[in-house]
Amino acid sequence: MAVELISFLKEEITNYINKEGLVLGICNGFQTLIRTGLLPFNQLGKMEVTMAQNESGHFECRWIKLKSEKSKCVFLNKNEGQVGDFAINSGKADFFNS
């Protein structure tokens, strides 16, 4: 999916982001945004990190608590300091520089 987005829609995606359009990737959408290079450094077409298997080596499916900290993310910046419950369901979670 990431290759197709970069190959066929790179100019449109770049224009959208330059207009400060919001992009949200959930689950495999998040992984796709990493593979396009948009996350974490906004370098479309240049993947600088990848995801690896969890330390457990198994699929993780559980609830965790996350505390929101100061962020440029518009989805988080108004909730600084709040704690929320979030479901995690993934076999990949750790970031590594590629």
Phi, psi and omega per residue, in radians:
M1 nan -0.754 -3.127
A2 -1.085 -0.731 3.128
V3 -1.084 -0.743 3.137
E4 -1.156 -0.724 3.107
L5 -1.049 -0.794 -3.136
I6 -1.191 -0.731 -3.079
S7 -1.177 -0.724 -2.997
F8 -1.860 -0.359 -3.035
L9 -2.240 0.287 -3.055
K10 -0.985 -0.819 -3.116
E11 -1.120 -0.756 -3.137
E12 -1.150 -0.731 3.111
I13 -1.114 -0.777 3.125
T14 -1.049 -0.797 3.121
N15 -1.082 -0.727 3.138
Y16 -1.093 -0.796 -3.137
I17 -1.176 -0.682 3.107
N18 -1.103 -0.430 3.073
K19 -1.518 0.197 -3.128
E20 1.114 0.600 3.041
G21 -1.210 2.574 -3.134
L22 -1.533 2.476 3.107
V23 -2.235 2.282 3.124
L24 -2.280 2.250 3.102
G25 -2.155 2.076 3.135
I26 -1.949 2.371 3.102
C27 1.051 -2.073 -3.134
N28 -1.155 -0.405 3.050
G29 -1.113 -0.643 3.081
F30 -1.131 -0.797 3.101
Q31 -1.068 -0.669 3.110
T32 -1.120 -0.734 3.120
L33 -1.100 -0.610 3.059
I34 -1.140 -0.795 -3.084
R35 -1.211 -0.425 3.059
T36 -1.349 -0.322 -3.081
G37 1.657 -0.092 3.120
L38 -1.116 -0.628 3.070
L39 -1.935 2.490 -0.058
P40 -1.642 -0.023 -2.971
F41 -1.945 0.141 3.129
N42 0.964 0.834 3.116
Q43 -2.057 1.329 -3.076
L44 -0.940 2.172 3.141
G45 1.593 -0.023 -3.114
K46 -2.271 1.599 -3.126
M47 -1.357 2.019 -3.097
E48 -1.890 -0.149 3.050
V49 -2.372 2.887 3.049
T50 -2.484 2.966 3.093
M51 -1.838 2.557 3.135
A52 -2.153 2.981 3.113
Q53 -1.070 2.630 3.033
N54 -1.017 2.738 3.094
E55 -1.001 -0.583 -3.123
S56 -1.227 -0.386 -3.089
G57 1.334 0.138 -3.098
H58 -2.185 2.796 3.007
F59 -1.091 2.293 3.129
E60 -1.852 2.280 3.112
C61 -2.468 1.701 -3.094
R62 -2.831 2.996 3.080
W63 -1.669 2.438 3.071
I64 -2.283 2.842 3.053
K65 -1.829 2.328 3.081
L66 -2.163 2.406 3.079
K67 -1.829 2.232 3.138
S68 -1.362 2.290 3.092
E69 -2.006 3.025 3.132
K70 -0.967 2.288 -3.037
S71 -2.647 2.697 2.996
K72 -1.392 -0.184 -3.097
C73 -1.222 2.130 -3.101
V74 -1.150 -0.349 3.119
F75 -1.383 -0.284 -3.068
L76 -2.036 -0.442 -2.920
N77 -1.151 -0.324 3.128
K78 -1.600 -0.057 -3.068
N79 -2.048 0.417 -3.079
E80 -0.940 2.307 3.109
G81 1.532 -0.195 3.141
Q82 -1.415 2.600 3.112
V83 -1.940 2.351 3.133
G84 -2.317 2.744 3.068
D85 -1.642 2.293 -3.113
F86 -2.343 2.456 3.070
A87 -1.484 2.334 2.998
I88 -1.980 2.346 -3.115
N89 -2.525 1.508 -3.054
S90 -2.812 2.712 2.999
G91 -1.733 -0.054 -3.123
K92 -2.279 2.377 3.133
A93 -2.651 -0.374 -3.041
D94 -1.631 2.464 3.119
F95 -1.697 2.474 3.037
F96 -2.394 2.457 3.035
N97 -1.140 2.396 -3.128
S98 -1.555 nan nan
